[in-house]
Amino acid sequence: MSLRGQGAGTRSLVSMDRYLIATVGAMRIAVSAETVAGLLTIAESGSIEAPMVQGQLYAAVDLAARLGVVPEEDGPDTRVILLAQGTARASVRVASVHGLIECEGRRVLPLPRQFRGEERGWYGGLLLFGEGVAIVLQTQWLLGGAEALSSSGRVSQGYSQSLVSNTAAPAVGRGMSC
């Protein structure tokens, strides 16, 4: 028997959550990494509102408008985040992607009491990380915007993309920890 005990590895009893951190307008957001299906550059996504990737249509959600922030002009760091949960699919355009954070679920702070209305359904809390604070967005709210667009018939165009981009922002590969 070794000093390490029965197994060579250790198991954590603390659940870890992963979030993709991005910027929309002047706001940093955090999206559950479990729902991120891929990232596209602007060149890969084009100007089409609803990209089709591997036969799946991702309805475009104007996240800046839904959050009430002024969107930034598209630049070299602009990405389209593809989101999927079950059969619901959406795509959101962000000014930049800062990276992937893995942290304990308790590190997501609850919303302050000033958030009393419908915004409690939009935001899941505040995530503190090395560079500042990001607002955790509720997955159901994000994907709900895509479902509303689909049911209204506004998502009618799409284009086919064979593979999800392997070219992501440099920070995405690094990962961060909180």
Order of alpha helices (4+ residues) and beta strands (2+ residues): beta-beta-beta-alpha-beta-beta-beta-alpha-beta-beta-beta-beta-beta-beta-alpha-beta-alpha-beta
